[in-house]
Amino acid sequence: MPRKQLQEALDALHEQLGSTEDLGAEDREALVGAMNDIRNALSPDDSAPLADGVVSGRIYALIEDLETSHPKFADILRNVSESLANLGI
């Protein structure tokens, strides 16, 4: 179940990214980078593993950065963070 929730949250994040025009380039880049980090962490290919806590640390930082300016993104990232925690990532 956590993987399904995570995929739903990633899909929502991707959809929100596509429909939001007022997101700055730096924030957009950070969100895309976080999505890539999450996909890499979930990948069965261990050729480039991320250190424990790196992904969640980046997500927490993004939540703080986006909380007031883009609360929808912060909410989605909270869901992603919760799903990652449930998966032990």
N, C-alpha and C positions, 0 to 999 in steps of 0.2 A: 504493500500500500504506500509506503513512503516514496518509493520511486515514481509511482503514478502521480502522487501529489507534487513531487518535484518537477516532473515533466509538465504538468498543468501550470505550475507557477512559472516555469521557463517559457512556456508558450504564451502566457499572459504578458510576461516581460517583453518578449519579442514583439507581440502585437502592440503593446503600449509604445515601444520604441518607434515602431513604424507609423503610429498615428500622432505622435507628439512632435510639434514643430518648434516649440519654445524651449527645447532642451539645448543647452550649450554644447559646443563640440567637446569640451573636456569631460563633461558629465556623460555624454553619449559614449565617448571612448572608454570611460571607466566602466560603464554598464556592459558594453560589448566585451571588454576584457574580463569582467566578472563572469559573464555567461560562458566564455571560452574556458576560464579556469574551472568552472563547475563541470562542464562537459569533459574536460581532461581528467578531473578527479573521479568521474564516474566511468571513465574508459577502462576497459579490461587491459589495455596496453599499458604496462608499467614502465615503459622506456623513459618517461619523463615525469615521475611522480612529484607531486607537490608536498612540501613539508606539512606535517600535521598543524592544523590551525591557520594556515596561510589563507585558504579560501574563505573560511569563516571570518577571519580578521578583516579581509578586504570587504566582505559584505557588510560587516558591522560599521566600518568606516563609511561606506557608501550610504548606508541608512542614515547615519548622522548628517552627512553632507546634504542629502536630498530631503530630509524630513520636513523642512519648512517650505522649500522651493518647489518640490515635486512629491507631495505626500503619497500619491498613487504608487510611484516607484518604490518609495520606502515601505509601503504596505506589502507590495509584491515581494520585495527583498526579504522582509520578515518571514513570509511564508517559505521562501527558498531556504532561509537560514534554519527554520524549524525543521524542514524536511531533511536538510543535510545533517542536522544534529540527530534526527531519528535514524539516519543511515550510518551514524558514527563517523561522519566526515567533518 
